[in-house]
Amino acid sequence: MKKNDHSFFTCLDFRRVSWLELFFDLVYVVAIMKLSLFLKAHLDPRGVVEAMGMFLLLTWTWVTHTNYTNRFETEHETWFQMTTFVQMFFVMGMALSVPESYASLWLFTLFYVLTRTVQLWCFYRQLDLVRPEHRDIITYIIHSISLATILWVCSLFVSGPFRLLFMLAAFVTDFGFPLFHPTKVNRLPNHLEHLPERYGLFGILVIGEVLISLILSTEGVRTLQLSELLIMFYVFLTCLFFFWSYFELANRQLSRSLGQDIIPFVYGHLPLFFSVLIFSGGVSSSVTSGQIDPLMPLGVALFIASQICLRVLVTRSPLIHHWKGLLIIVLTLMLELPLPGRHWQFPVLLLFLGAYVWSEHDARWRITTRTR
């Protein structure tokens, strides 16, 4: 097989997101919407944990595909386009089988295994194409994904505590192998301008799910009351906060500070994305009742906490520099307390978010002025 000396992008290459990647992301819009509907129907601790597990599995297929295309020049090859379309079909299967029963959970796992199998074959195909110094890394990735896939397959054919044991082992293997040997994984070159753009686009899709939930919550309502309009306005302002705080603060800093160690960048985005999904799970009940749902302050607090962790891990900034954000997290979580009446809590939440935006904007202005 012919060697491909350009199988990796270098950090100096300039590259934009391709049409194939944008098309691939579309299927995740449907999948995340299904998870949002599942979370809305299961507003309890078990439902949140199950939604988080499914969301992580679903997002991990996107992360693997994104990191693969970031490192390999294969987007314009017919075989990779075909495998991308096959992955899209299997992800659609995961979306359609978001579990409402034990049987559908089995089907969800099966489609996840099929998706990982296709991704495993893509890495295996690159084994003979990469440069010799990178071959041991690809081999390690292949062995790790293979072991996790075997464990997932085993979980399909057992029941009871053994099934849970196999699923936990598969989960740890699937998500943990980059953490077991971070130095080895970070030896793979990454396209450092392409990666933040891809994760930013996926973030827009997740934020868009909040707006979709907001629109769907008004179905069947002929005349909107003032309280419902106010809640819709509050939710829209929170979406603007999600967008501004990530793209105007976090993403810019992450893009400037991102190096070859992309592991904190990748793992830090998982709770960030899930926090928006948690917030969207409470939108429908808030519009219906005219009061803030407990999931919404929880989602906002987790979003700010995930953003702070991302900036600390990637930019290496001291945690104490983010004390204002930590204070806003504590104040936001206080809205979870069973206080009398909940009509006033959404304006208070927006007041906290406004204070956070002002403090971060003021800090950035001071840094810019000092630099000049």
Secondary structure as GFF3:
##gff-version 3
##sequence-region A 1 372
A	DSSP	alpha_helix	19	41	.	.	.	ID=ss1
A	DSSP	alpha_helix	45	71	.	.	.	ID=ss2
A	DSSP	alpha_helix	78	96	.	.	.	ID=ss3
A	DSSP	alpha_helix	102	126	.	.	.	ID=ss4
A	DSSP	three_ten_helix	132	134	.	.	.	ID=ss5
A	DSSP	alpha_helix	135	156	.	.	.	ID=ss6
A	DSSP	alpha_helix	161	180	.	.	.	ID=ss7
A	DSSP	alpha_helix	182	185	.	.	.	ID=ss8
A	DSSP	alpha_helix	194	216	.	.	.	ID=ss9
A	DSSP	alpha_helix	226	244	.	.	.	ID=ss10
A	DSSP	pi_helix	245	250	.	.	.	ID=ss11
A	DSSP	alpha_helix	251	257	.	.	.	ID=ss12
A	DSSP	alpha_helix	263	281	.	.	.	ID=ss13
A	DSSP	alpha_helix	283	289	.	.	.	ID=ss14
A	DSSP	alpha_helix	295	315	.	.	.	ID=ss15
A	DSSP	three_ten_helix	319	322	.	.	.	ID=ss16
A	DSSP	alpha_helix	323	333	.	.	.	ID=ss17
A	DSSP	three_ten_helix	334	336	.	.	.	ID=ss18
A	DSSP	alpha_helix	345	371	.	.	.	ID=ss19
###
